[in-house]
Amino acid sequence: MEDTPDTPTPGAGSETTPEPIPPAPIPVPTPGRIVRFVLDDDARSTRPAIIVSVTPDGRNNEVNLTVFMDEDDPFGIVERYRGIPQSADTKIPATWHWPERT
């Protein structure tokens, strides 16, 4: 009988390390994408917004937004903002960020 190296049989106690999941690509702001707009210092005061256009120079991923407010907001249901910079910090007022993944 010939000596053969031991090879694990699938499902018979063989443990393999799963391949790591590659990081998601960094999203690029483009018209039509949904983002979050920070109204004030309270991180809970964010509103959904749609990117209307990206500013031509592209500094700080500045965009023009249409922000959807609560129906009780005295300024109306929809507001438009121009030249809003992106911020990785989700608490900086008058900035936008990508929605948190849940």
Summary of the structure (lengths in Angstrom):
residues: 102
radius of gyration: 23.6
end to end distance: 57.3
largest distance: 87.6
contacts: 196
relative contact order: 0.20
helix: 3%
strand: 29%
